[in-house]
Amino acid sequence: MPIVKTIALVVGALMILMGLLWIGQGLNIIKWPETSFMIGKPQWSLNGTILAIVGAVLVWWTRRRA
């Protein structure tokens, strides 16, 4: 796998994980860190969903065969 696709795979996976964290914080499910300004703010759930979808597309792109 070329280096660009490897980097894209790692970045995409991190985007998915960060998006899930943002979703959890925005929905007031994850209250970590306790001083986060995102906790309980629904806008961050939307932002997290978008980030996770973009990350999933990036991972999908790296996994398809050329």
TAZIUR-V858034 format. One record per residue. RES is the residue in one letter. SS is DSSP state (A for helix, B for strand, O for the rest). PHI is phi in whole degrees, -180 to 180 (none if undefined). Layout:
res=RES ss=SS phi=PHI
res=RES ss=SS phi=PHI
This chain:
res=M ss=O phi=none
res=P ss=O phi=-60
res=I ss=A phi=-61
res=V ss=A phi=-64
res=K ss=A phi=-68
res=T ss=A phi=-65
res=I ss=A phi=-63
res=A ss=A phi=-63
res=L ss=A phi=-64
res=V ss=A phi=-65
res=V ss=A phi=-63
res=G ss=A phi=-62
res=A ss=A phi=-65
res=L ss=A phi=-65
res=M ss=A phi=-64
res=I ss=A phi=-63
res=L ss=A phi=-64
res=M ss=A phi=-67
res=G ss=A phi=-61
res=L ss=A phi=-66
res=L ss=A phi=-62
res=W ss=A phi=-62
res=I ss=A phi=-61
res=G ss=A phi=-62
res=Q ss=A phi=-70
res=G ss=A phi=-64
res=L ss=O phi=-88
res=N ss=O phi=65
res=I ss=O phi=-92
res=I ss=O phi=-102
res=K ss=O phi=-112
res=W ss=O phi=-131
res=P ss=O phi=-69
res=E ss=O phi=-61
res=T ss=O phi=-96
res=S ss=O phi=-67
res=F ss=O phi=-77
res=M ss=O phi=-89
res=I ss=O phi=-66
res=G ss=O phi=79
res=K ss=O phi=-106
res=P ss=A phi=-58
res=Q ss=A phi=-58
res=W ss=A phi=-73
res=S ss=A phi=-67
res=L ss=A phi=-65
res=N ss=A phi=-59
res=G ss=A phi=-65
res=T ss=A phi=-63
res=I ss=A phi=-63
res=L ss=A phi=-62
res=A ss=A phi=-65
res=I ss=A phi=-67
res=V ss=A phi=-62
res=G ss=A phi=-63
res=A ss=A phi=-65
res=V ss=A phi=-64
res=L ss=A phi=-63
res=V ss=A phi=-64
res=W ss=A phi=-59
res=W ss=A phi=-60
res=T ss=A phi=-73
res=R ss=A phi=-90
res=R ss=O phi=-77
res=R ss=O phi=-87
res=A ss=O phi=-89
